[in-house]
Amino acid sequence: MDPAQPSPPPPFDGPDTLGLGAEEMRRLGYWVVDTVVEHFEGARDAPAIQTGTPQALMAVLGGPVPEDPGDPIEAMNQLVDTALAHMQHGDHPRFFARVPGPSSYAGVLGDWLGTGFNALVASWPGGSGPATVELVVLEWLRELLGLPAGSEGVLVSGGSLASLTGLAAARHLHGAGVAYLSDQTHASIARGLAHLGFGPDEVRVLPSDASFRLDPASVAEAVSRDRAAGRQPGFVVATAGTTNTGVVDPLGALGDLCAAEGLWLHVDGAYGAPAALCPAGARALAGLDRADSLVLDPHKWLFAPYDIGCLFLRRPGALAEAFAMLPEYLVDTDGRPGEVDFRDRTLELSRRARALKLWLAFRVYGAARMRAGIARGIELAEFAEQIVRDDERWELVTPAQLGILTFAATGAQADAHARRSAALAQDGYAAVTSTTLRGRSVLRLCTINPRSTEAEIRETLERLAAPG
Ligand SMILES: *Cc1c(COP(=O)(O)O)cnc(C)c1O
């Protein structure tokens, strides 16, 4: 055979759609498993966050369309060493920035299985097994969060899309009306409302109170002002764990107000709601069951890898009322009573089986382990609060609330916080972000990773207090 002649491509009838052999598939798969386990084992020794320049990343990952087959291990090494190295490692024990993503290995395995089988959860006949897993997970979550029996849910990509979906359903079911938010409401909500067609005079952003909560009295006042002006009040958006300070809006009082005024209560518990699994969190989240729609992000505080967000609607059948569709080409796939077509609960049709990772994590670890992991995150923020209180270089700004505290360097310049957190990230030791509360720059720790140690929190605060 002429060595210059390329060998003919493999036929298409092998085990892999595009031609890898079974032995090769195994070899590459084992490589991936080993690499991921090494990632978990070595997390502590790697930087918490690393950001590349477009030029440096492109130089390795870019180039012309690869027309010919290449070495899989070499390509995967480029993904691991370059692509996956340059990101925020939300699962790193010293990642305290924004909201961490402390993913668990059983969750990873569930995601791999779903991807490996290319699972689809759109119609009942097309995915009755994965759909059952989703129904089971939703029911477990409903019970763990203490939501009323009959509440129905759906899994989407994250908190932003869950709120967008919930508010789209709310508007469909409840009619047009003004939405009331606070200045601490997550930015994705106002963006979502605008894209759902809420005009500027249908979105009221109310100033939060001294503890950064949405004040029911100020909502009541805005509602009566709107009624007097001939406008129709419609929706209150409460936050169960704000991204800035972790505070929970007064859900019970807001629930009472919504009941009295005929308003829809949407609760954004994207990061905070899972805290309801442990006693301290459940106390802070009293009134969560008042929500007409509720959002949580298992990819934040339920230890699931990205992406998985969850939406619950209190009224049975409400999601399908808002989103059901049955075009002629899907008639054959329509489920019978008791068989849920998840395409009817959201705006997605083709959907990955996001429930598998959570189902497997609950089965492998048990809810008790998750409760303990969440409780640990709450305690770690309280531990950090004590250090801040005892150290005159710091001033506590908001106390530990659902795993978040904010603080300021005593007498520091306006840009000092951003500079110190940037230096810490540069050094790789830890990731911490600053934020702004009523115009004041503060540093913020979000300690929801139970792998973080007290020593690491102490050292992070020390490095922030005495920058290099
Ligand atoms: C993280 C967060 C969101 C956005 O969720 P994504 O999953 O990033 O889309 C919304 N609201 C709150 C309170 C959050 O913490």
The ligand as an ORCA input file, in Angstrom:
! r2SCAN-3c Opt
* xyz 0 1
  C     -28.157     33.446     40.306
  C     -29.434     34.169     40.474
  C     -30.300     34.351     39.384
  C     -29.918     33.944     37.983
  O     -29.843     32.556     37.863
  P     -29.085     31.880     36.628
  O     -29.146     30.440     36.951
  O     -27.689     32.435     36.653
  O     -29.804     32.261     35.394
  C     -31.508     34.954     39.617
  N     -31.855     35.367     40.853
  C     -31.054     35.213     41.926
  C     -31.507     35.685     43.270
  C     -29.806     34.620     41.766
  O     -28.975     34.477     42.833
*
